[in-house]
Amino acid sequence: CSEGLLLANQIEIKSNQARGAKDRTSRIPRRGRQRTKNDGLAEMIRQILVAATASAAIFISPACEAFVSPWRASAIHNANDPSSSSSLNAEQVGIFFGTSTGSTEEAAQLLSEAFGSGVASEPIDIDGVDDVAAELGKYPALVCGTPTWNTGADTERSGTGWDEIYYTSMQDLDIAGKKVAVFGLGDSVSYSENYADGCGELHDVFSDLGCVMLGYTSQEGYQHDSSKAIRGDKFCGLLLDAVNEEDLTDERVSNWVSQLMQEGILDTNGGAVASATPAEVAPAVVEDEAPVFVDPVLAQEIMNEVKPEGYRSHYNPRTDKTMWISADGRSSYVTEGGPGHE
């Protein structure tokens, strides 16, 4: 059959050449031109081939003029259907992050690269998302990350745009059953009692919305003492320490993405296998401390102190707060409003 189709195409090409057609590669008759005997012969052969192959469930694609198998034809249909979850080259995993210094964004980029192009999206900063429902709804699965700054707070511990939507716009999301995995960054030495606490809150918000949570990991090999990101005997996701354990980041990212693949994060049929069934976690005792300095006099004293000591300011216009971080990344302050100086 393929030889017959080739013959039909060759006859049509010769017909074009005989008329001195400018487009010598065209296989589609030009509208309005006079048909020749060769045109009729080519069309007759094509019709015969179509009729002969119809019973064999083989289709001719008008776009590429080639034979397409039934499963390939179905794939082409899905690729043109935005609602299809198995669309060719469709990104299955949306990667979202919040950040104050850029470290969580760097981790998000590593994760995107580990999943591979066409599988995961480029990292998306949650601070730049206006329509949360629309953005999170684009992907069958989500991988979301956060740092931890407000360690003494009961809620909104990330110090990023996540805090602004956890208990507002995210509460209106209809994403029950969506597969979600979370990752977090923290300092397991200087903040060993609150290592990556913010990741626990990110996990709980999605879990409370009915999402299928994946990617629980072992605590082995970490230097922390405690964390609000522990569920049962595991971390609720991938935890990274870019301050003390940066040399382990690549391996941890690679292993975690492999784990998520095995747990079925790309399975569109709902066949995910959870890595663990988290046990109930006793409420953590939170010290009564104010992470944000609202006293303008105290804020000015802090700013006067941090400037000569090399603290860097990171202003978040969405929250209207400034985070001051030491040069070694081990201590920080948060103040209301802009930094006042750079």
C-alpha positions in Angstrom: 0.0 0.0 0.0 2.8 2.4 0.8 4.3 1.8 -2.6 1.0 2.6 -4.2 0.7 5.8 -2.3 4.2 6.7 -3.4 3.2 6.1 -7.0 0.2 8.3 -6.7 2.3 11.1 -5.2 5.0 10.7 -8.0 2.3 10.9 -10.7 0.9 14.1 -9.2 4.4 15.7 -8.9 5.1 14.9 -12.5 1.8 16.5 -13.4 2.9 19.7 -11.5 6.2 19.7 -13.3 4.6 19.3 -16.6 2.6 22.5 -16.0 5.7 24.3 -14.9 4.4 24.7 -11.4 6.5 27.0 -9.2 6.0 24.9 -6.1 7.6 21.6 -7.2 7.0 19.9 -3.8 3.3 20.5 -3.6 1.1 17.4 -3.4 -2.2 19.2 -3.0 -4.0 20.3 -6.2 -4.2 24.1 -6.5 -7.7 25.5 -6.3 -9.1 26.6 -9.6 -6.4 25.0 -11.8 -7.3 22.8 -14.7 -7.0 19.1 -13.9 -5.1 16.8 -16.2 -5.3 13.0 -16.9 -2.4 12.5 -14.5 -4.3 14.4 -11.8 -7.2 12.0 -12.3 -5.0 8.9 -12.2 -3.3 10.1 -9.0 -6.7 10.7 -7.4 -8.1 7.4 -8.5 -5.1 5.5 -7.0 -5.4 7.5 -3.8 -9.1 6.6 -3.5 -8.5 3.0 -4.1 -5.8 2.9 -1.4 -8.1 4.6 1.1 -10.9 2.1 0.4 -8.5 -0.8 0.6 -6.9 0.2 3.9 -10.1 1.3 5.7 -11.0 -2.3 6.7 -7.5 -2.7 8.2 -8.1 0.2 10.5 -5.3 2.3 9.0 -5.8 6.0 8.6 -4.4 8.6 6.2 -3.4 11.8 7.8 -4.4 14.7 5.6 -1.8 16.9 7.3 1.3 14.8 6.6 0.0 12.6 3.8 1.3 9.5 5.5 -0.1 6.3 7.0 -1.0 6.6 10.7 -1.8 3.7 13.0 -5.0 3.8 15.1 -3.0 4.4 18.4 -0.9 7.1 16.7 -4.1 8.8 15.3 -5.5 8.7 18.8 -2.4 10.4 20.2 -2.6 13.1 17.5 -6.2 13.7 18.6 -5.2 14.0 22.2 -2.4 16.4 21.3 -4.9 18.8 19.8 -7.3 18.4 22.8 -6.3 20.7 25.7 -8.6 18.8 28.0 -6.8 15.5 27.5 -4.5 14.6 30.4 -2.4 12.4 28.1 -1.6 15.1 25.5 1.7 14.7 23.7 4.4 17.0 25.1 2.0 18.3 27.7 3.6 19.2 31.0 2.2 16.8 33.6 3.9 18.4 36.7 3.6 22.0 37.6 6.5 23.2 39.8 5.7 26.1 42.1 7.9 27.8 44.7 8.1 30.7 47.1 11.4 32.3 47.8 13.0 35.3 49.6 16.7 34.8 48.7 16.6 32.6 45.6 17.7 29.3 47.1 14.3 27.7 46.8 14.0 28.8 43.2 17.4 27.1 42.5 16.1 23.9 44.0 12.9 24.2 41.9 15.1 24.5 38.8 17.0 21.4 39.7 13.7 19.5 40.1 12.4 20.7 36.8 15.6 19.5 35.1 15.5 16.2 36.9 11.9 15.5 35.6 13.0 16.5 32.1 11.7 18.9 29.5 8.1 18.3 28.5 7.3 16.5 31.8 7.6 19.3 34.3 7.0 23.0 33.9 9.7 25.7 34.3 9.6 26.8 38.0 6.8 29.3 38.7 7.2 31.8 41.5 4.0 31.8 43.5 4.5 35.6 44.1 3.8 36.2 40.4 0.6 34.1 40.3 -2.6 36.2 40.1 -5.1 33.5 39.4 -4.2 30.7 41.8 -7.0 28.4 40.8 -6.2 28.7 37.1 -2.5 28.2 37.5 -2.6 25.2 39.8 -5.4 23.7 37.8 -3.3 23.5 34.6 -1.4 20.4 35.8 -2.4 16.9 36.8 0.2 16.9 39.5 2.1 19.6 41.5 5.5 19.9 43.1 5.6 22.9 45.4 8.4 24.3 47.5 9.0 26.8 50.3 11.7 28.1 52.6 11.2 28.8 56.3 11.8 32.2 57.9 9.1 32.9 60.5 10.1 29.9 62.7 8.3 31.1 65.8 4.9 31.5 64.1 2.0 29.1 64.3 1.1 29.7 60.7 2.4 31.5 57.6 5.9 30.4 58.4 7.4 30.6 54.8 8.0 34.4 54.6 6.9 34.2 51.0 3.8 34.6 48.8 2.5 31.2 50.0 1.6 32.9 53.3 -0.7 35.3 51.5 -2.8 32.6 49.9 -2.8 29.6 52.3 -5.9 30.6 54.1 -7.5 32.8 51.5 -7.6 31.9 47.8 -6.3 28.4 48.3 -9.2 27.5 50.5 -11.5 27.9 47.5 -9.6 25.5 45.3 -11.3 22.4 44.1 -8.3 20.1 43.7 -9.3 17.0 45.8 -7.5 14.0 44.3 -4.7 16.0 42.7 -1.2 14.5 43.3 1.0 16.8 45.2 4.5 16.6 46.6 6.3 19.3 48.6 9.9 20.3 49.2 11.4 22.7 51.6 14.7 24.5 52.4 16.1 25.2 55.8 19.2 25.3 58.0 19.5 22.1 59.9 22.3 23.3 62.1 21.6 26.9 63.2 17.8 26.2 63.2 18.0 22.5 64.2 14.8 22.8 66.3 12.8 24.3 63.5 14.4 22.7 60.4 12.3 23.5 57.3 9.1 24.0 59.4 7.5 25.9 56.6 7.3 22.7 54.5 5.0 21.1 57.0 2.5 23.9 56.6 2.7 23.7 52.8 2.0 20.0 53.1 -0.9 20.4 55.4 -2.7 23.0 53.3 -2.7 20.7 50.3 -3.5 17.6 52.3 -6.5 19.4 53.9 -7.8 20.2 50.4 -8.0 16.5 49.7 -4.9 16.1 47.6 -3.0 12.8 47.3 0.3 13.5 49.0 3.4 11.9 47.6 7.2 12.0 48.3 7.6 11.3 52.0 11.3 10.8 52.8 13.5 9.4 55.5 15.1 11.6 58.2 18.3 9.6 58.0 21.4 11.6 57.1 20.1 14.9 58.4 21.5 17.0 61.3 18.3 18.4 62.6 16.8 17.9 66.1 13.2 18.5 65.3 10.9 19.8 62.6 7.3 20.7 62.0 7.7 19.0 58.6 7.8 15.5 60.2 4.8 13.3 59.7 5.0 9.9 61.5 8.7 9.1 61.3 9.3 10.7 57.9 9.7 14.1 56.4 6.5 15.2 54.6 8.6 15.8 51.4 12.1 16.5 50.2 14.1 18.7 52.6 17.2 20.4 51.5 19.9 22.4 53.4 21.7 24.7 51.0 23.8 26.1 53.9 25.4 23.0 55.5 24.7 20.2 53.1 24.7 21.7 49.6 26.9 18.9 48.4 24.1 16.4 49.0 21.4 18.5 47.1 21.9 17.0 43.6 21.7 13.4 44.9 18.7 14.1 47.1 16.9 15.8 44.2 17.6 12.9 41.8 16.6 10.2 44.3 13.4 12.1 45.1 12.3 12.5 41.5 12.9 8.8 40.9 10.8 8.1 44.0 7.9 10.3 42.7 8.0 8.5 39.4 7.8 5.1 41.1 4.9 6.4 43.2 3.0 7.3 40.1 3.1 11.1 40.0 2.7 10.8 36.2 0.0 8.2 36.3 -3.2 9.9 35.0 -5.4 7.0 36.0 -5.2 7.7 39.7 -2.9 4.8 40.5 -0.5 6.6 42.8 1.1 4.6 45.6 1.8 6.7 48.7 5.3 6.4 50.1 4.0 6.3 53.6 0.9 6.6 55.7 1.7 9.4 58.1 0.7 8.8 61.6 -1.0 11.5 63.7 1.4 14.1 64.8 1.2 15.7 68.2 0.8 19.5 68.1 4.2 21.1 68.4 4.8 23.5 71.3 5.5 26.9 69.8 7.3 29.5 71.7 5.5 32.8 72.1 7.6 35.1 70.0 6.9 37.8 67.4 8.7 37.1 64.1 7.8 40.4 62.6 8.9 43.7 64.2 6.1 46.2 64.1 7.6 48.7 66.5 9.1 51.4 64.2 11.7 52.4 66.8 12.8 48.8 67.2 12.8 48.3 63.4 15.0 51.3 63.0 17.4 50.0 65.7 17.6 46.7 63.8 18.3 48.4 60.5 21.0 50.5 62.0 22.6 47.4 63.4 22.4 45.1 60.4 23.8 47.5 57.9 27.4 47.6 59.2 27.3 43.9 60.1 26.7 42.9 56.5 23.0 41.9 56.6 21.3 41.9 53.2 17.7 43.2 52.7 15.1 41.2 50.7 11.9 43.2 50.3 8.7 41.4 49.3 6.3 43.9 47.8 3.4 41.4 48.0 3.7 41.1 51.8 5.2 44.6 52.3 7.9 43.0 54.5 11.6 43.1 54.5 13.8 40.1 55.4 17.3 40.9 56.7 19.7 38.0 56.3 23.2 37.7 57.6 26.1 37.1 55.2 26.4 33.4 56.3 22.7 32.9 56.0 22.4 31.7 59.6 20.4 34.5 61.1 17.6 36.8 60.0 15.2 39.5 61.0 11.8 40.5 59.4 10.5 44.1 59.5 7.4 45.7 58.2 7.6 47.8 55.1 10.5 48.6 52.8 14.1 48.3 53.9 14.6 52.1 54.1 18.1 51.8 52.6 20.1 49.4 50.5 
